[in-house]
Amino acid sequence: MSNVNFLLALKIGITGYLVLIGILFLFYILLTGFVKFFTRSDSNGSKKGEGKSSE
């Protein structure tokens, strides 16, 4: 009986650990994507701002 409970707890623990790794990996991808997007928009915005100031 305790062997079944141990295997069930082990299965739940491994599943939870893999889900946690997956969530952190997706969060890392989204975070780097947002950083790249905002740096591109900032560089484009600064170029547009320089163009407007020179006119």
C-alpha positions, 0 to 999 in steps of 0.5 A: 500500500505504501509502495503505491502511495510512494509511486503516486507521489513520485509521479506527481512530483516529477510531473509538477517539476516538469511543468514548473520547468516548462512554465519558466522556459515559456516565461523566459521566451516571452520575456526575451521576446518583449525585450527585443520588441521594446528595444526595436521600438525604442531604437525606431522611436529614437530614429524618428525623434531625431528625424523630427528634431532635425526637420 
